[in-house]
Amino acid sequence: MSTPASPSYPWWLRLSRLLTPQRLSYAWVAGGGLWLAWLISLILGPGNFDLAGQVIGTDYLQFYASGITLRQGQAERLYDFEYQAALEQQIAGPGLSSFHAFITPPFLAWLFVPLSSLPYAWSFILWSGSSLVLLWASLRFLGSARPGKTFLWSLCWYPVFTAVSFGQNSLLSLLLLSLTYRLWMRRQPFSAGLAASLVLFKPQLLLGVAILWLVDWRKDWKALLGLLTGGGALLALTLALMPEAASEYLSLAANFLPGLIYQEQFPLYHLHALRGFLILLLPGMTSLVEIVALIASLAAVVIFVRIIRRTSPQPAIQYAAAISLTILITPHAMIYDWALLLIPAILFWQCFPQLQRYWRSIFAILWVVTLLSGPLSYLQQKALPVVLQVSVPIYILVLASIVKMLTQHGSAPDRKSNANPEPPNMQ
């Protein structure tokens, strides 16, 4: 299929003429300001707390505590919230006013056993540095031709900043899904499935990839087999080494996690997913929220399947679409989980370099939305009974625009003649 030289943009995406180098420099200023303010707050804060009185690393406290729990041979208490709260108070100090529950599968705690042998602050520094290394490796796995510049641009994106500053594991998910892509593209499907199985500490982030492989299961059955094998191995190891923790987690997953985001103290303004959007928009209407979210997710899956069939055999486009779908339909995607969208950003840019003006507009919109949506939702929560979280509807509009572009430009240029395409470069 031939590609038009000048694609037509929807009116709300005709931003590239406004994205001058001077205006794009604002992203560097904002991103640098976030990192600098955060670092100053950590350095000048008392003990294990920043200047705002929050424990440094925020969510990292739960992971550090889980590592200590296993190191002390008390795996059965991983999901004992009273015990974990007391342990976190002991780790952080008397200024801790919040509780960060460990609610991920128990095998993830193994990762933090060696890290928990260090003092908390040094452990968090090591984890944060490792996260940045994971980000760099992810860009390499995705085939970024200029990973240095892409890395710096990635640091300016708010989800990446929150992944590090919150002490979260999203950049580990990014690495594993990028490695999955690399192995899958190299026609090592079983290994790709094994790599993907390691993301099962957040199984909701595998939705798009699993659907992608199921759609063309005759071709990707080895990848599905690898996923099942890896998942089975993790389950067997957990049952053998931590049977009580495994049993407690299964109970937690069945009885507590489905309603977690309905808890009064849950920070919905940080949840950027369909369910979160609907809960804020339709407070108190739990059944309606779940029905509408399910119908919308099924509709998105149908559209995704149609795209997959139309873009075959263009696996890079298919994988980018799978990750994009995941963020839309997952029941639980916090702001830091949006760091996974670096995968489709890089892959779409590489597959359609002739649409660079379009992609710049897309990236600019998502950059602004992810930076402002959370604070705007938080302020609305304080003042209004109903909250319109702008990130999700704008993300849907962006995806609809991309679907239209894929329909118009469904055949990407021959990547053999463009082996090292430019990564996202907004200048």
C-alpha positions in Angstrom: 0.0 0.0 0.0 1.4 3.4 -0.9 1.6 6.0 1.8 0.4 9.6 1.1 3.2 12.1 1.5 1.0 14.5 3.5 -1.4 12.7 5.9 -4.5 14.5 7.0 -4.6 15.3 10.7 -7.7 15.7 12.8 -8.1 19.3 13.7 -7.4 18.7 17.4 -4.1 17.1 16.5 -2.7 19.8 14.2 -0.2 20.8 16.9 3.1 20.2 15.1 3.3 23.7 13.8 3.1 24.9 17.5 5.8 22.4 18.6 8.8 24.7 17.9 12.2 23.8 19.6 11.6 26.7 22.0 8.2 25.4 23.1 9.5 21.8 23.3 12.2 23.0 25.7 9.4 23.6 28.2 9.3 19.8 28.6 12.9 19.7 29.6 12.3 22.5 32.1 9.3 20.9 33.6 10.9 17.5 33.7 14.1 18.8 35.1 12.2 20.8 37.7 10.3 17.8 38.9 13.5 15.7 39.4 15.3 18.6 41.0 12.5 19.5 43.4 12.2 15.8 44.4 15.9 15.3 45.0 16.1 18.5 47.1 13.1 17.3 49.1 14.8 13.9 49.7 18.1 15.4 50.7 16.8 18.0 53.0 14.1 15.9 54.6 14.5 14.4 58.1 15.5 10.8 58.3 13.5 8.6 56.0 11.1 11.4 55.1 11.0 14.1 52.6 10.2 17.8 53.2 6.5 17.1 52.7 6.6 14.5 55.5 6.1 11.6 53.1 8.3 8.5 53.5 10.9 8.5 50.7 10.1 6.2 48.0 6.4 6.0 49.1 5.4 2.6 47.7 8.9 1.2 48.0 8.3 0.9 51.8 5.9 -2.1 51.2 8.5 -3.9 49.0 11.3 -3.3 51.5 9.1 -4.6 54.3 8.2 -7.7 52.2 11.9 -8.4 51.8 12.5 -8.2 55.5 9.5 -10.4 56.2 11.0 -13.2 54.0 14.5 -12.7 55.3 13.2 -13.2 58.8 11.4 -16.5 57.7 7.9 -15.1 58.2 6.5 -15.5 54.7 3.1 -16.4 56.2 2.8 -12.8 57.4 3.3 -11.1 54.1 -0.5 -10.3 53.9 -0.9 -9.7 57.6 -1.7 -6.0 57.3 -1.4 -5.4 61.1 2.0 -6.9 61.2 3.1 -5.2 58.0 1.9 -1.8 59.3 3.9 -2.2 62.5 7.0 -3.3 60.5 6.7 -0.3 58.2 6.4 2.0 61.3 9.6 0.4 62.6 11.4 0.9 59.3 10.4 4.4 58.5 10.2 5.9 62.0 7.5 7.5 64.2 6.6 10.1 61.5 4.9 7.5 59.3 1.2 8.3 59.1 0.2 6.0 56.2 0.2 2.3 55.5 1.4 0.8 52.1 0.1 -2.7 51.9 2.0 -5.4 50.0 -0.8 -6.8 47.7 1.3 -8.3 44.8 1.9 -12.0 44.4 4.3 -13.4 47.0 7.1 -14.3 44.6 7.8 -10.7 43.9 9.0 -10.3 47.5 12.0 -12.6 46.7 13.4 -9.7 44.6 13.6 -7.5 47.7 15.2 -9.9 50.1 18.8 -8.8 49.3 17.7 -5.1 49.0 16.2 -5.3 52.5 19.6 -6.1 54.0 20.6 -2.5 53.4 19.5 0.6 55.3 16.2 1.8 53.9 17.5 5.0 52.3 20.4 3.2 50.6 18.2 0.4 49.5 15.8 2.9 47.8 18.8 4.6 46.1 20.0 1.3 44.7 16.4 0.4 43.6 16.0 3.8 41.9 19.4 3.5 40.1 18.5 0.0 39.0 15.1 1.3 37.7 16.9 3.8 35.5 19.2 1.0 34.1 16.0 -1.0 33.4 14.6 2.0 31.4 17.8 2.2 29.4 17.8 -1.5 28.7 14.2 -1.4 27.6 15.0 1.2 25.0 17.7 -1.0 23.7 15.4 -4.0 23.5 12.9 -1.9 21.5 15.6 -1.0 19.0 15.9 2.7 19.7 18.6 4.0 17.4 19.4 6.9 19.7 18.7 5.5 23.1 20.6 8.3 24.9 18.3 11.1 23.6 15.2 8.9 24.0 16.2 8.1 27.6 16.4 11.8 28.4 13.1 12.5 26.8 11.6 9.5 28.8 12.8 11.1 32.0 10.8 14.2 31.2 7.6 12.1 31.1 5.6 12.2 34.3 4.7 8.4 34.4 8.5 7.6 34.3 9.2 10.2 37.0 6.4 8.7 39.3 7.7 5.2 38.6 11.0 6.2 40.1 9.9 8.6 42.8 7.1 6.3 44.1 9.6 3.4 44.3 7.3 1.4 42.0 8.1 -1.6 39.8 6.7 -0.2 36.5 10.1 0.1 34.9 10.7 -3.6 35.6 7.4 -4.3 33.8 8.6 -2.1 31.0 11.9 -4.1 30.7 10.1 -7.5 30.7 7.6 -6.5 28.1 10.3 -4.9 26.0 12.4 -8.1 26.3 9.3 -10.1 25.4 8.9 -8.0 22.2 12.6 -8.5 21.3 12.4 -12.2 21.7 9.1 -12.4 19.9 10.5 -10.4 16.9 13.5 -12.7 16.8 11.2 -15.7 16.4 11.9 -17.1 19.8 8.3 -17.4 20.9 8.7 -19.8 23.8 11.4 -17.6 25.4 9.1 -14.6 24.8 6.4 -16.3 26.7 8.7 -17.1 29.5 9.8 -13.4 29.7 6.2 -12.3 29.7 5.3 -14.7 32.5 7.6 -12.7 34.8 5.2 -9.8 34.5 2.6 -11.9 36.4 3.4 -9.9 39.6 1.0 -7.5 37.8 -1.1 -9.9 35.6 -3.4 -7.1 34.4 -0.5 -5.7 32.4 -0.4 -8.8 30.3 -3.9 -8.5 28.9 -3.0 -7.0 25.5 -0.1 -9.4 24.8 -2.1 -12.4 25.9 -5.0 -11.4 23.6 -2.6 -10.7 20.8 -1.2 -14.3 21.0 -4.6 -15.8 21.4 -5.9 -14.1 18.3 -3.3 -15.9 16.2 -2.7 -18.9 18.4 -1.8 -21.2 15.5 1.3 -19.0 15.0 1.9 -18.0 18.6 1.1 -21.2 20.4 4.7 -21.5 21.5 4.5 -18.1 23.1 1.4 -19.0 24.9 3.1 -22.3 26.0 6.0 -20.3 27.3 3.7 -18.0 29.2 1.8 -20.9 30.8 5.1 -22.7 31.6 6.6 -19.7 33.2 3.5 -19.0 35.2 3.2 -22.6 36.2 6.8 -22.6 37.4 6.3 -19.4 39.5 3.2 -20.9 41.0 4.9 -24.2 41.8 7.9 -22.5 43.4 5.6 -20.2 45.5 3.5 -23.2 46.6 6.6 -25.2 47.5 8.5 -22.4 49.3 5.7 -20.2 50.6 2.5 -22.3 50.9 0.9 -20.1 53.6 1.7 -16.9 51.7 0.3 -18.4 48.4 -2.9 -19.3 50.2 -3.3 -15.9 51.8 -2.7 -14.2 48.5 -5.3 -16.3 46.7 -7.8 -15.2 49.4 -6.7 -11.6 49.1 -7.1 -11.7 45.3 -10.6 -13.2 45.5 -12.0 -11.1 48.4 -10.1 -7.9 48.6 -8.4 -6.8 45.4 -11.5 -6.6 43.2 -12.9 -3.9 45.5 -9.7 -2.2 46.3 -10.3 0.9 44.2 -13.7 1.4 45.9 -12.0 1.9 49.2 -12.5 5.4 50.5 -8.7 6.0 51.0 -7.7 4.7 47.6 -6.1 7.5 45.5 -8.4 7.4 42.5 -6.8 10.5 41.0 -3.7 8.4 40.4 -5.7 5.6 38.7 -5.8 6.2 35.0 -8.1 3.4 33.7 -11.6 3.0 32.5 -12.9 1.7 35.9 -11.3 4.6 37.8 -12.7 7.1 35.3 -16.2 5.8 35.7 -16.0 5.5 39.5 -15.1 9.2 39.6 -17.8 10.1 37.1 -20.5 7.9 38.6 -19.9 7.8 42.4 -21.8 5.1 44.2 -23.0 3.4 41.1 -20.8 0.3 41.4 -22.9 -2.1 39.2 -23.3 0.5 36.4 -19.5 1.2 36.5 -18.6 -2.4 36.2 -21.1 -3.0 33.4 -20.1 0.0 31.3 -16.4 -0.8 31.9 -16.9 -4.4 30.7 -18.8 -3.4 27.6 -16.3 -0.7 26.7 -13.4 -3.1 27.2 -15.0 -5.8 25.0 -15.6 -3.2 22.3 -12.0 -2.2 22.5 -10.9 -5.8 22.2 -13.1 -6.3 19.1 -11.5 -3.2 17.4 -8.1 -4.5 18.4 -8.7 -7.9 16.8 -9.8 -6.2 13.6 -6.6 -4.2 13.6 -4.5 -7.3 14.2 -6.0 -9.1 11.3 -5.6 -6.0 9.0 -1.9 -5.4 10.0 -0.7 -9.0 9.6 2.1 -9.8 9.2 3.4 -6.6 10.8 4.3 -7.7 14.4 5.8 -4.4 15.6 2.5 -2.6 14.9 0.5 -5.5 16.5 2.7 -5.4 19.6 2.4 -1.6 19.9 -1.4 -2.0 19.6 -1.4 -4.7 22.3 0.3 -2.5 24.8 -1.9 0.4 24.0 -5.0 -1.8 24.5 -3.7 -3.0 27.9 -3.6 0.5 29.3 -7.2 1.1 28.1 -8.9 -2.1 29.3 -6.8 -3.1 32.4 -8.9 -2.8 35.6 -6.0 -1.3 37.4 -3.5 1.1 35.8 -1.9 3.8 38.0 -0.1 6.8 36.6 3.3 5.0 36.8 1.9 2.1 34.8 1.5 4.5 31.8 5.3 4.3 31.5 4.5 1.2 29.4 3.3 3.5 26.6 6.9 4.1 25.8 6.7 0.8 23.9 4.0 1.8 21.4 5.5 5.4 21.2 8.8 4.0 20.0 7.4 1.2 17.8 4.9 3.4 16.0 7.5 6.1 15.4 9.8 3.4 13.9 7.1 1.8 11.8 5.8 5.1 10.4 8.6 7.6 10.3 6.8 9.4 7.5 4.2 10.4 10.2 6.6 12.2 12.5 4.6 15.4 12.7 1.5 13.3 13.7 3.4 11.4 16.4 4.9 14.6 17.8 1.4 15.9 18.3 0.3 12.7 19.9 3.3 12.7 22.3 2.7 16.3 23.2 -0.9 15.7 24.1 -0.2 12.7 26.3 2.7 14.5 27.9 0.5 17.4 29.0 -2.4 15.1 30.0 -0.4 12.8 32.2 1.2 15.8 33.9 -2.1 17.6 34.7 -4.8 15.0 34.9 -4.0 13.8 38.4 -3.8 17.2 40.1 -7.0 18.3 38.3 -8.8 15.2 39.4 -7.6 15.7 43.0 -8.8 19.3 43.1 -12.2 18.2 41.7 -12.5 15.5 44.3 -12.0 18.2 47.0 -14.6 20.5 45.6 -17.1 18.5 43.6 -19.3 15.4 44.0 -18.5 14.3 40.4 -15.0 14.2 38.9 -14.2 14.3 35.2 -10.7 12.7 34.9 -9.4 14.0 31.6 -6.7 11.5 31.0 -8.9 8.5 30.0 -11.3 10.2 27.5 -8.3 12.0 25.9 -6.4 8.7 25.7 -9.5 7.1 24.0 -9.6 10.0 21.5 -5.9 9.5 20.8 -6.4 5.8 20.3 -9.3 6.4 18.0 -7.1 8.8 15.9 -4.3 6.1 15.8 -6.8 3.5 14.7 -7.8 5.8 11.8 -4.2 6.4 10.9 -3.5 2.7 10.9 -6.5 2.2 8.6 -5.1 4.9 6.2 -1.5 3.9 6.5 -1.9 0.3 7.5 1.2 -0.9 5.6 4.4 0.3 7.2 7.5 0.9 5.1 9.9 -2.0 4.6 11.9 -2.0 7.8 14.8 -3.8 6.1 15.5 -0.6 4.2 15.1 1.4 7.4 16.9 -0.9 9.9 17.7 1.9 12.3 14.8 4.2 12.3 14.9 7.4 14.4 13.4 7.1 17.9 11.0 9.7 19.1 12.7 13.0 18.6 10.6 16.1 19.1 13.0 18.6 17.8 
